[in-house]
Amino acid sequence: MSDAYSQDFEGLLRRALAPVEPPDALSARLETTLTELTELAHDELEGWELSSMRDPRNWVRPVAAVAIGTTAGAALVVLRVRQQHKRRELKGRDPLDLAGRTVRAVADETKKLLDR
């Protein structure tokens, strides 16, 4: 009886822990949200006046904009590089070549984001 129970338990675990592919629209929505956050942080910093920084109470918004913009920008780069990973993986099986392509992709996406 314990053998049948363990097989059933293993089957339940296998089904519960099976990988689930996210919906296609999720990636697009996430990319749109991260892009909007990055642009909002950029706009906030663009309107920032250096003369108002004498008072520490004025530091909250620029610091928050830098933190949010940096985090959203980094997540956007990771998301875009991850989306292109399978294509890069198919081009070469050599792990060093794949690592080099990934580093170049990160640099390219970062440059695109900073050029906006």
C-alpha positions in Angstrom: 0.0 0.0 0.0 2.8 2.4 0.7 4.3 1.8 -2.7 1.1 2.7 -4.5 0.8 5.8 -2.3 4.3 6.9 -3.0 3.8 6.5 -6.8 0.6 8.5 -6.6 2.3 11.1 -4.5 5.2 11.4 -6.9 2.8 11.7 -9.8 0.9 14.5 -8.0 4.2 16.3 -7.3 5.3 15.9 -10.9 2.1 17.5 -12.2 2.1 20.2 -9.6 5.7 21.2 -10.3 5.5 21.0 -14.1 6.8 24.1 -15.9 4.1 26.5 -17.1 4.7 28.7 -20.1 3.4 32.3 -19.5 1.0 33.8 -21.9 2.5 35.5 -24.9 0.8 38.8 -24.0 2.5 38.8 -20.6 5.9 39.6 -22.0 4.6 42.4 -24.2 2.7 43.9 -21.2 5.7 43.6 -19.0 7.9 45.3 -21.6 5.4 48.1 -22.1 5.2 48.7 -18.3 8.9 48.7 -17.9 9.3 51.1 -20.8 6.7 53.5 -19.3 8.4 53.4 -15.9 11.8 54.2 -17.4 10.3 57.1 -19.4 8.5 58.5 -16.4 11.6 58.4 -14.3 13.5 60.1 -17.1 10.9 62.8 -17.4 11.0 63.3 -13.6 14.8 63.7 -13.6 14.6 66.0 -16.7 12.4 68.4 -14.9 14.6 68.4 -11.8 16.3 71.7 -10.8 19.7 71.6 -9.2 19.0 74.8 -7.2 16.2 73.0 -5.3 18.6 70.4 -4.0 19.9 72.6 -1.2 16.9 71.4 0.9 17.2 67.6 1.8 13.4 67.4 1.7 13.5 67.8 -2.0 15.8 64.8 -2.5 13.1 62.2 -2.3 11.6 62.5 -5.8 14.9 62.5 -7.7 16.3 59.6 -5.6 13.1 57.6 -6.2 13.2 58.5 -9.9 16.8 57.3 -10.2 16.0 54.0 -8.3 12.9 53.3 -10.3 14.4 54.2 -13.6 17.6 52.1 -13.0 15.6 49.1 -11.8 13.1 49.3 -14.7 15.8 49.9 -17.2 17.9 46.9 -16.0 14.8 44.7 -16.0 13.9 45.8 -19.5 17.4 45.0 -20.7 17.2 41.5 -19.1 13.8 40.9 -20.6 14.9 41.8 -24.1 18.1 39.8 -23.9 16.2 36.8 -22.5 13.7 37.0 -25.4 16.6 36.8 -27.9 18.4 34.1 -26.0 17.0 31.1 -28.0 18.0 32.7 -31.3 21.5 33.2 -30.1 21.6 29.7 -28.7 20.7 28.2 -32.1 23.5 30.2 -33.8 26.3 28.5 -31.8 26.7 25.6 -29.5 30.0 26.8 -28.0 29.4 28.1 -24.5 32.0 30.8 -24.8 30.5 32.0 -28.1 27.1 32.1 -26.5 28.4 34.1 -23.5 30.1 36.5 -25.8 26.9 37.0 -27.8 24.9 37.5 -24.6 27.3 40.1 -23.3 27.1 41.9 -26.7 23.3 41.8 -26.6 23.3 43.3 -23.1 25.6 46.1 -24.2 23.5 46.7 -27.3 20.2 46.8 -25.4 21.7 49.1 -22.7 23.0 51.5 -25.4 19.5 51.5 -27.1 17.9 52.3 -23.8 20.3 55.1 -22.9 20.1 56.7 -26.4 16.4 57.5 -26.0 
